[in-house]
Amino acid sequence: MSKLQEIYDEARQYFIGGASAGGRFNSTLQQPLYLKSASGSRIIDADGKAYIDYHTGSGAAFFGHNHPRLREAAEKAMDMGFFMNFETEYHKELAKLFHEFFPCAERVRFSNSGTEVTMAAVRVARAYTGKDIVIRFEGHFHGMNELVWYNHNGARGKKNDIGEVENISDTAGTPQCFSEVIRNVEYNDLESFERCVEAHKGQIAGVLLEPVSFNCGCYPAQKAFLEKVREICSREGIVLIFDEVITGLRMRPGSAQAYYGVTPDLATFAKAIGGGFPIAALCGKKEVMEVLNPLGRTIMSGTYTGALMPVLTSIECMKMAMEPDFYDHIDALADTLYGGMNALMKKHGIPGHVRGIGARFGIYFGVENPEDDYNWRKAGDSYRCDMTKSFLIKSLRDGLYMHDCGQAAPAHYGFSVQHTMEDIEITLNKFDKIFKEMKEEF
Ligand SMILES: Cc1ncc(COP(=O)(O)O)c(C=O)c1O
């Protein structure tokens, strides 16, 4: 019996599904992947099999595994006493770096995870405006936060006559009444958005969105749509919140807000900013952030918030991202990988395409027209789950790790700064063989 199987059999006696987190169940493997170690672009499973990692900790391992500079930062925290629930000069240094990087970051507050920080963003928007309704977008995901956890994972609700999409909760256990203050609209559908704002005029606290929704593969905003949303929010006194938990730091220093040239009132960051250590941040305009305690009476705090070790690793991440060739390397890998995959799909007559921005991407098997990516419903009509499944099984077999929870929409995959051009070439050679096999199968 393999070690992986042995661990799984025993883990199921203590964990539901054999893992400490539901999302770790890999639907391709039909069990979690238990690791022995990870370094650079590689992970090694409990049986000793090596994979090039394209899961990269769901985006948290943007700096790769076991990065020497992050090790050094973690060791510095060990030497200092790895304490928590205190401030240091390093906290201030990190906030200053966020302020320099992210256009909206006039003020900063730390948190531990993407989920916590999107919860806080909604709280701040409601406190600042004194209103309750939050508009969100179909397909977008903002963490395990039942305040806004609707219509992710390919769910397509019915539309009402003004174009709002019926709320479909993504988890059991959500009180029905939460739904009363949430409105869903299709992303990039300006008309429906405008009608929704008009219908709830004077009652809307915030608009929450992923500028590029990697939780539907890679579902980007149209720039004109985002600009118009900004304009309407300013006009109506609505707090515009960008969830940059995935986009943060990944495409360029200023993240999606710089990429689109649209500055939100609040933005949330997690994953890449900590280099694999748990830290998140709520950044925003001074006037809005001033509702927070101790100035205001909106509470956002926590025992582990801004623990020393993730603060020190995050400083190192920000410094690395400032170095001259950092994003040139990301862009070169991205162009080679996404361009190469698209060319291989064409070569083998596999319907679909890859879309990536910066270091993260989605694979749209079955979706022939890349323009459909701007309209998830259209893309969803032709998306082929069966091809995705076959592709993932073969990729795992060939030592390429892509995680999939068995969702109805494309998942997101990505590489790290420690991936090399050689890794990408090895990967493309394997994909060449995999697409050839798939062509015979479909
Ligand atoms: C856009 C977005 N927001 C929030 C979250 C939640 O982050 P965390 O898993 O750190 O709670 C995620 C997680 O995948 C995410 O993709």
The ligand as a MOL file (V3000), in Angstrom:
LIG
                    3D

  0  0  0     0  0            999 V3000
M  V30 BEGIN CTAB
M  V30 COUNTS 16 16 0 0 0
M  V30 BEGIN ATOM
M  V30 1 C -10.6960 36.4750 -4.0020 0
M  V30 2 C -10.6090 35.7570 -2.6830 0
M  V30 3 N -11.0010 36.3890 -1.5720 0
M  V30 4 C -10.9180 35.8090 -0.3740 0
M  V30 5 C -10.4320 34.5290 -0.2350 0
M  V30 6 C -10.3280 33.8900 1.1220 0
M  V30 7 O -8.9990 33.8440 1.5020 0
M  V30 8 P -8.5140 32.8560 2.6790 0
M  V30 9 O -8.5140 31.4860 2.1070 0
M  V30 10 O -7.1430 33.3830 3.0210 0
M  V30 11 O -9.4680 33.0140 3.7920 0
M  V30 12 C -10.0220 33.8360 -1.3590 0
M  V30 13 C -9.4960 32.4550 -1.2330 0
M  V30 14 O -9.2740 31.7490 -2.1640 0
M  V30 15 C -10.1270 34.4600 -2.6220 0
M  V30 16 O -9.7750 33.8120 -3.7330 0
M  V30 END ATOM
M  V30 BEGIN BOND
M  V30 1 1 1 2
M  V30 2 1 2 3
M  V30 3 2 2 15
M  V30 4 2 3 4
M  V30 5 1 4 5
M  V30 6 1 5 6
M  V30 7 2 5 12
M  V30 8 1 6 7
M  V30 9 1 7 8
M  V30 10 2 8 9
M  V30 11 1 8 10
M  V30 12 1 8 11
M  V30 13 1 12 13
M  V30 14 1 12 15
M  V30 15 2 13 14
M  V30 16 1 15 16
M  V30 END BOND
M  V30 END CTAB
M  END
